[in-house]
Amino acid sequence: MKGIVKAVVAAAAVVALGGSALAAQAAATAAKPKAAAAAKSMSATGKIEAFDAATKTVKLTTSKGEESFVLGDAAKVMHSGKAVTDLSTLVGHDAKVHYTEANGTKTATSISVAGMAAAKKPKTEKPAAK
């Protein structure tokens, strides 16, 4: 009888220790934060309405309305193939902004600025033939 009791106690100890090890492993797995999904690159096209150098924010009027983008530290701004440092000089120009979005903030990774739309020349009437 003592042999059976020892066997049952030993089996219970194995189950208890194994169960606590599984519980510890499950707790460790649950405690690990899930890796953030890779940021998806998106783009928006519209007209530059404003640039705030203090907050590095570009406002663009698009077909969806006004959108704001924070200029990323490594963002490249190009106009006619040349790098631009002062976006305030490009207000009114058409632009395409490539950006990522995280926590509701759109961060511009690159901006390509087009030239100003050519103004239509007024029609001039030809002098009447004599």
NORLIN-V783316 format. One record per backbone hydrogen bond with DSSP energy under -0.5 kcal/mol. CO is the residue of the C=O (numbers start at 1). NH is the residue of the N-H. If there is no record, write none. Layout:
co;nh
CO;NH
CO;NH
//
This chain:
co;nh
1;5
2;6
3;7
4;8
5;9
6;10
7;11
8;12
9;13
10;14
11;15
12;16
13;17
14;18
15;19
16;20
17;21
18;22
19;23
20;24
21;25
22;26
23;27
24;28
25;29
26;30
27;31
28;32
29;32
42;99
44;97
46;95
47;61
48;92
50;59
51;53
52;56
52;57
56;71
57;52
58;60
58;69
59;49
59;50
60;62
60;67
61;47
62;65
65;62
67;60
69;58
70;72
70;108
72;75
76;78
76;111
77;84
78;113
79;82
82;79
85;87
86;89
87;90
88;91
90;93
93;48
94;114
95;46
96;98
96;112
97;44
98;109
98;110
99;42
100;107
102;105
104;106
105;102
105;107
106;70
106;108
107;100
108;72
109;76
110;98
111;78
111;113
112;96
113;80
115;94
//
